[in-house]
């Protein structure tokens, strides 16, 4: 099992996700999404696994408001803003191959083991 956790250093749910995998002795790779973002390929894989781009956006983030994403009609424009400003991602994004979750989802992660 190859687990990647895309998260933010100060995110409480990201820390809970890391603790979940540590307690079970499952190795994972942590990627600070604020600092490194997500590649286009990773993004597309995660987007398909979680049911679309809207499930990945943190609509309560300051960056979401500052970029006026709520007022953009074009989905491609919102997607471009999301990739340019990775702090707009809802975290943690936990990925294992083609499977992915957004948020703290231990019930789903149990099925991956």
VENWOJO-V448346 format. One record per residue. RES is the residue in one small letter. PSI is psi in whole degrees, 0 to 359 (NA if undefined). OMEGA is omega in radians with two decimals (* if undefined). NEAR is the number of other ideal C-beta (glycine too) atoms within 10 Angstrom. Layout:
res=(RES,RES)
psi=(PSI,PSI)
omega=(OMEGA,OMEGA)
near=(NEAR,NEAR)
This chain:
res=(x,x,x,x,x,x,x,x,x,x,x,x,x,x,x,x,x,x,x,x,x,x,x,x,x,x,x,x,x,x,x,x,x,x,x,x,x,x,x,x,x,x,x,x,x,x,x,x,x,x,x,x,x,x,x,x,x,x,x,x,x,x,x,x,x,x,x,x,x,x,x,x,x,x,x,x,x,x,x,x,x,x,x,x,x,x,x,x,x,x,x,x,x,x,x,x,x,x,x,x,x,x,x,x,x,x,x,x,x,x,x,x,x)
psi=(127,98,133,134,112,119,182,143,325,12,123,316,328,317,322,321,316,316,320,311,324,315,333,3,27,123,144,162,125,130,121,103,332,324,315,345,204,136,161,320,315,316,312,320,313,317,316,323,328,2,28,165,323,332,345,347,133,97,353,357,152,322,325,316,318,331,6,36,331,338,358,125,330,121,324,324,320,317,319,316,321,316,329,330,80,349,349,351,141,136,160,150,115,128,138,98,238,354,148,154,158,128,184,109,65,332,322,318,327,324,341,338,NA)
omega=(-3.12,-3.05,2.99,3.06,3.03,-3.09,3.10,-3.06,-3.07,-3.11,-3.11,-3.14,3.08,3.11,3.10,3.12,3.10,3.13,3.13,-3.10,3.09,-3.10,-3.13,3.11,3.14,3.13,3.12,3.08,3.11,3.08,3.09,-3.04,3.12,-3.07,-2.99,-3.12,-3.11,3.14,-3.13,3.13,3.09,-3.13,-3.13,3.12,-3.14,-3.14,3.12,-3.10,-3.06,3.04,3.03,-3.06,-3.07,3.12,-3.12,-3.02,3.03,-3.06,3.11,-3.09,3.11,-3.12,3.11,3.13,-3.10,-3.13,3.08,-3.10,3.14,-3.07,3.13,-3.10,-3.06,3.14,3.13,3.12,3.11,3.13,3.11,3.11,3.14,-3.14,3.11,-3.09,-3.05,3.08,3.12,3.11,2.99,-3.07,-0.05,2.98,-3.11,-3.02,3.04,-3.08,-3.13,3.14,3.11,3.06,3.05,-3.09,-3.12,-3.03,-3.08,3.13,3.11,-3.11,3.11,-3.13,-3.14,-3.03,*)
near=(11,9,17,19,20,28,23,20,11,8,17,11,16,23,15,13,27,16,10,19,18,11,8,11,6,14,9,18,10,16,18,15,23,19,10,10,19,22,10,9,8,16,20,12,17,24,18,11,17,19,11,10,17,11,16,22,21,17,11,8,17,11,18,19,12,12,19,11,19,10,7,14,6,8,11,9,13,21,17,13,18,24,16,11,18,20,17,24,25,18,24,27,26,28,23,18,12,9,15,23,21,21,15,19,16,13,8,14,20,10,8,13,8)
